[in-house]
Amino acid sequence: MDRRKFIRTGVVGVAGLTVMGSGISCGESSGTVDRVKLGKSGLRVSRIAMGTGTVGYGKASNQTRLGMEKFVNLAHHAYEKGIRFYDMADGYGSQPFVGEAIKTLPRDKITLMTKIWTQPDGSENMGNVREIIDRCRKETGVEYFDILLMHCLMQGDWHKTRTHYMEAFSKAKQEGTVRAVGVSCHNIDALAEAAVNPWVDVILARINPFGTNMDAAPDVVREILARAKENGKGVVGMKIFGEGKHVSDSEREQSIKYVVTQGNVHCVTLGLESESQMDDAIERVMRNVKG
């Protein structure tokens, strides 16, 4: 089945699909999908997260483009299957959608992760970081986020150029409006810094066996992620199928097996757009974890 036909049929593996797996038997049962310890962040999360940022830009994504009703139905299907981890971003426009979906769900049973865009300190007026965090919480309808990340870091010196974001994130953590902080990386130097920086609780990293849309070759990334785990970071994998470039049946199986057994990550975020895609991905992830 070629890529276009595969995506049209809506089986699994659309662009932006992200999977997080630990490759170890440390989870506790939670429906179909189990839960794992996310490094030393103090959080236990479902091994799979529902991603909301496929082709995400300009406050929209393929998930939000489904419309509110279909999005909420998909989010509830995820919950019923044991997915209790919802991955958002301010730039995706997905916070109000997740907020609507979780109105009927127990807050203490789910994990909410969001990301905000940052700029180097002093490069432009990004407004008050506290106000941005509060707006994101209001859009989602929650008192706190479990995980807050700086989105799409592409420079190794981010820990020097984004100190006002780090300080604001840390203050929010102290005040209880954020439980864990970290970074989403799109650069190998940024990832290497995140692996050793004591400020970081959680890392969102690109990993797949093909090296597609990754920060470096798979073995190089795996080594850095191993270092991150050794340092107690919670590691969340993304771009498991190279943003939809590897979606044949054999490639999906190869990707998921690699990530959950060798990828040095704790769990998986899946940018899925239908219940059939979700069910297929869950089956593959959990089978490979148990295998």
C-alpha angles and dihedrals in degrees: 000000000000122000097258094048091046094053091046092054090053098221100139144297107066122171113296095023109163127192129190121196134159099203091219133098098244100113129114119222117267109164112291095337119056130216129246137193110258100221113274093323090110091240132118112202138179110268089240126047126199106242118211102187110079105148085353119180140119093032093303141087139176088269095054090042087065087074128244098283096050092042092052091047090051092048091050091048088054091052092050089053092053099263103138098160120090119192114204140162135199089233093055093057087226100124096087090047094052089043091057092046095053097047089098096037126090107257094212091058097056137066120220121198124180136171134213128203117246137194130202111278112277096006093112140342106276093171126235110331091212089056091051091052092047091049090051091050091049092049090052093042096232137122094222145011119228092213130019120186137187102240127240103345112195105174130072093221095061090121088064100038099045103044094130090057091048091050092048092047091049091050090050088051091051090049093049099245088112126033101192135012135203150122143283108219131209098166132061094229091050089050093048090052092048091053092062105025110110092212092067120091099166134026126198106204138177114242136162135136094251100058089233117153089353132133093243141338114318094250092052092050092045090055092052092047090050088055090049092053091048087055091053098256119150106235122207117186125217140174090043093162095037094255093307097314094115108043107131114120093256093046093050090051092046092048097048094044091050095048099045096042105030108011098092093230130127102218146353135251112203122200095209129166105191141032091247091055090048095049092049093049093046091052092050096046096047094043092053092045091053093040 
